[in-house]
Amino acid sequence: MKPAAFDYVRAENIEEALDVLSQDGADARILAGGQTLVPMLSMRLARPRVVIDIMRLPALNRIDCSRGTIRVGAAVRQCELERQHDLASRQPLLAAALPWIGHAQTRNRGTVCGSVAHADPSAELALVLVALGGDVELRSRRRSRRVPADTFFTGMMSTDRKDDELIEAVNFPTARAGAGYAFREIGRRHGDFAIVACAAMVDARISRLAIGGVAGRPVARELPLPGHAALDDALDAFAWDLEARDDLHATAAYRRQLVRRLGRQTLEEAARCRG
């Protein structure tokens, strides 16, 4: 199919993009990598009045590492973050998750912030952002604000972003001293959307497990440390609280079982990786 007619704006600066968002609101869409938006346009699942291209804005194409945070701008492609030479030491969870996102071809076009904006409940980057307790920078003509990842994702493909706001960047906390990290997921094939994905952080005091692909958004919970007698019951409660449903890819019972088993394995791996 062909997209419905729309106006195209190649933004020359952030202010121009914000001006168009302010004027057109819900009738405007941001074009970055285009891996999601372009197919939706072609199938007429999205019918915006105007598309705003931000990929040529140098101010948004930056990765900054400072003060314990990896700040990724809205125009940074997934492959650019994946190729950061020190990513595995700065944030091993992020480095472990990136190769699971689609395929090399899609990571070469898709952006980090675009994946977060789409808010697919199986998306690896959204899951990692929640697991690490990161946040999202939002900007409009009226204000700028930072929203914790736990509250930014509000449901299936739904976020706290307002119609006139641009996701300017996302912030991933760097690795904590003495903490271990691990990522695992199960899908039908590598590159498919995850049936269940797990991201874990374990230190001497707490373990934190985030689950994607089950609820309408990624969900994180603090659990007993691996080896504690209460861990199995806590994982079982977590699996039920996610309210899994049957679909074409897996039954709810299968997803709950994966949360229990894969979740435990991911926590145990994170514990082994503690520095």
WONORZI-V713943 format. One line per field, one symbol per residue. psi: psi as a letter, one per 20 degrees, with the letter a starting at -180 (. if undefined). A space follows every 10 residues. Layout:
psi: ???
//
This chain:
psi: rqqqqqqpoo pirhhgghgg hhhicijqqp oehjhggghh ghjkhpmqhq poojikohhi lqopoqlkqo porhjpqhhh ghjphjghhg nhgghhhgii ocrhghhigq qghhgghhkp ijpghggggg hikarppqpa hhrqqppqhh igoiaokprj prhjqpohrq opqrqqpjqq qqpqqprhqp irqpgpqppq ppahhrqppp pqifairqpq qprqqpiqhi gghghggggh hilqqqahhq rhhggghhgg ghgghgghgh hhjp.
//
